[in-house]
Amino acid sequence: MAHSPGKYADFETLREQAITLRRAGLSRRQIRDRLHVDNNDILNRLLEGEPPPEWTKRPNAKDDLRERARELRLQGWTYDRIQVELGCSKSSISLWVRDLPRPERRDPSEQAKIAARKRWEHELAMRDEERQKTKMAAASEIGVMSARELFMTGVALYWAEGAKDKPYARRESVQFVNSDPGVIRIYLAWLDLLEVERERLRYRVMIHTTGDIEAAKRYWADLVDVDASTFQRTTVKKHNPKTVRKNVGENYRGCLVISVLQGAELYRRIEGWWTGMVVAADHRTT
């Protein structure tokens, strides 16, 4: 049976006790049991102005739902869509968002377009997931690369992307240019395999004038593990206003140029290796 206010002869004494217990970190339930106060109204009066201890402030899961529901409503979502998304009742949603403006009604054709776009976005996400699975499966097929495999890969990479000697321009030098960090890493591993000392390498950035030159130098220097101050003078390519370039933005770092000092002999060997690979491919056995 609940106590009546009159049952407590000395309210102020009881309040002092309640406040002392509150400040000692007790919860309402603990204070109620300790002082034998069964009436919530009287307990409220006893604790008036005293904040609850921190340990009693448990997070309310509904607070997160409420905030999410309000976000979705502001995005124009209907009660039905919010209910499906959050899994809560419409009555709760109505209570949480009733002060927000109602979303504008869309005509059926616009709703159909939105639905079609969402279906297409879902389809694209599924396709991307499949692409990633295929790529990961293919990557796992490579396994450990042997020295010979790295050797052959490096020769092919150089002949595709490196500088080559021409009858009309004799330049037997080893110079490699690429914008793909993976390609650069394989190329450097190949030079290590050939026992080309890193001290013989010189680095230079080649980048469009619209790019962040210093950021590009720092990026490539970190990749090849050298100090950016050792880089040679950057080659800046002027932008043609008539060209719509796609390689822009913060991820655009230009190309890295890697030159090998005293590389004439190495170049001749590379050209010979490539010639041998072409002949071997023509006469391969099945």
Salt bridges, closest charged atoms under 4 A:
ASP33 OD1 - ARG32 NE 3.38
ASP38 OD2 - HIS3 NE2 3.59
GLU50 OE2 - ARG23 NH2 2.90
GLU54 OE2 - LYS57 NZ 3.08
GLU67 OE2 - ARG66 NH1 3.01
GLU71 OE1 - ARG68 NH1 3.12
ASP80 OD1 - LYS90 NZ 2.47
ASP99 OD1 - ARG70 NH1 2.83
GLU110 OE2 - ARG106 NE 3.47
GLU121 OE2 - ARG117 NE 3.74
GLU123 OE2 - ARG127 NE 3.14
ASP128 OD1 - ARG131 NH2 3.44
GLU129 OE2 - LYS133 NZ 3.76
GLU130 OE2 - LYS133 NZ 3.94
ASP165 OD2 - ARG170 NH2 2.52
GLU172 OE1 - ARG268 NE 2.88
ASP192 OD2 - ARG198 NH2 2.86
GLU197 OE1 - ARG200 NH1 3.68
GLU265 OE1 - ARG268 NH1 3.54
